[in-house]
Structure formats: structure tokens, C-alpha cells
Amino acid sequence: MRSLHLAELCGVPANAKAIAVNVTVTQAGSAGYLRLGESDPAVVYSTINYESGKTRANNAIIALDASGNVDALAVQGTGTTVHLILDVNGYFE
């Protein structure tokens, strides 16, 4: 899991509560899914599902935590990687 700090970056103000994004994954080493948002392990959801070697994109509205961060977790085969491209289209205060 990676924590991405977005407040005061990419045109997102410090008081933003959520962001509107285009999420793209590419060069996945295995099939899996990407979760953007809370890091609570009891919460199970997918922002985007993908297959090995495919490029996929999806739109989403993602809540930011109090520090302006969003957690990104790729759930896929052990020892494999995936590239994440996150385009911020807007924000909500």
C-alpha cells in the first residue's frame, strides 16, 4: 500500500474533502484490483479490476483523509507489480 499526498498538489486545495479522478493501471504482472481510499482492511471494494498485461481506466470520486492523503492498494499475485496513473479532474470542498 502507498499513501499519496494530494492536498496542495495537482490543483487540489488544502481544504479539499474528496477528488474526482481518472484511474489508469497498466503493465500489471498478474490479474488483480486496485483500491483507492480508506486503508481499513475490513472495507473491501475495488476502484478498478484488471488483467495481466492489459491497460484499463476508470473514473472515481475518492475521499481524502484529514491530511489530504489517499491510500492506494494493489491486490494481485505475490511478487508482481502494476503501474498506476492518477489524473485529478477536480475536487470537492
N, C-alpha and C positions, 0 to 999 in steps of 0.2 A: 504494500500500500504506500502511496505517496500523498503527501499533503501539499496542495497547490495554493499558494497565497495569491489572491486575485484582487483584493481591495487595494485601491490606488494604483492599479496596473491595468493596462488594456482599456483605459477609459472608464473603469469601474470606480466610483467614489467610495470613500471610507465608510459611508453610512448605508451602502447597498445591503439588502437582505437576501437577494437572490439574483441569479444571472440567467439570461436566455443564451443558449449556446448551440452550435453545430458541433457534434462529436464525431470524429472520424478515427477508425482504427485501421491499421494496415500492417502487413508483414507479420501476421500472427504465426507463431511457431506451432500452435495447436488450436483446436476449436475452444471457445470459451465465451465469457461475457465480461463486460466492464460495468462497474458500479461507481457512480459519482454521487457523492452526498455524505450522509452520516457514516461514521465508522462503526456504529453499533452492530456487533456481529449477530444480534437477534433479528435485525432487519434484513430480509432477503428480497432483493429486487434486481433488475437488470436495466441499465441505461441503453445498452446495445449488446446484441449477441453477434458472434462472428465465427467463421470457419477458418481453418488453417490456410494461409496464403492469400486470403481474399481481403479486399478493401471494402469497408462498409461505413455508412454515415447515418446519423440520426439527429433530430432536434430534441432539445430538452430544456426544461426550466429547473435549475438546481439551486437549492437553498445554500447560503453561505453560513458558516458558523459566526460567532460573535467577533472573531478576529479577522474575518474576511477570507477564510480558507474553505476549500472544498477537498474532500478526500477522494482519491482515485484508486480503485482496487480492481485489478485484472484477475479473474478466476479462470484458470486454464491449467494445462498439463505442467507438472513439476519440471523445472529447468528450462521452460520455454519463455519467450518474450513476445511483446506486442508493442507497436508504436502507437501513441495517442496524439491526435491533433485536436486541439480545443480552440474553436473560434468563438469569441464572445460577440454576440449580436446586440445585446442590450442588458439592462439591469432594472431591478425593482427596488425602490426605497421603502 
